[in-house]
Amino acid sequence: MAGQVAAVSRNETYSFSKPTRDSITLLTGLGIEGDVHAGETIRHQFRMTYEPDLPNLRQVHLMHEELFDELALKGFDVSAGQLGENITTRQVDLLGLPTGALLHLGERAVLEVTGLRNPCSKINDFRKGLLGEVFALDPVSGDFTFKSGVMAVVRQGGIVRPDDPIQIELPPLPHRPLERV
């Protein structure tokens, strides 16, 4: 399986959106150099107040560019970095990956997928009504499908740029489905 990096983003301060960049540098075990969410322990602004010593399983946020096309059909104009993701992908079924999948980006960077991004109400502050479009209710099972990307940790650092290839390495069977982190 292969895909491509569509865009890369980072922000030094807490804000909902992240500006796109020409490149980002992934740091092993930490996240993205210069990004507010980089660190060994949790950096999610809300969670830091009550779980400050938990490992940071949300070092890098990836989102599939195809979601923007889906949202455009529903009247929402969204582009790379605006929903807070660090890496926007193309032709990668992020939501179909199992926990522990490895994403090889560019020449040497490797990410390990840790789980689904849990969308928060700030999405509605960005675009009213958008929160309801980034998850769907399965009418048969009653389960929610979260569509706002996946979270990962950096297993091997490196520079990542738009148009870099993404190679996917699946973990050994049995695969564990993604859960919210």
C-alpha angles and dihedrals in degrees: 000000000000138000140159141250108249098183142346127217140179139167131200093209136047110271133133097246128047124211116243117247139198088244143347129212117226115211118207111253094357114065130232121357109247095011119127091227095057117115145094093257128050116295100179102128097228098038093050089070095063107016104034096149099051117115113264104249089164100065094129129026117206126190131183116242090219088073089066090056090050092049092048089059087058094050100264118129105207129157139180116310095009094105092048099261122147099204124032112200135202126208095003120121093219094169091052095055120107124236109276097030112149121225114202108203126190118326101334117346118118128190127190115214110233103176151300124313110248105224115226135205091261085081088071090050087056094047121000110242095013095113090067090055098053094063133039134202116231103225092207103046099024089228124136122237110212111212102179097099139262137286126230145177126228112252095171126017128228145127118289124196137177111278093027112139121251119212118191123217114190120213121242118284137297093060120211114222119237118267130188116279 
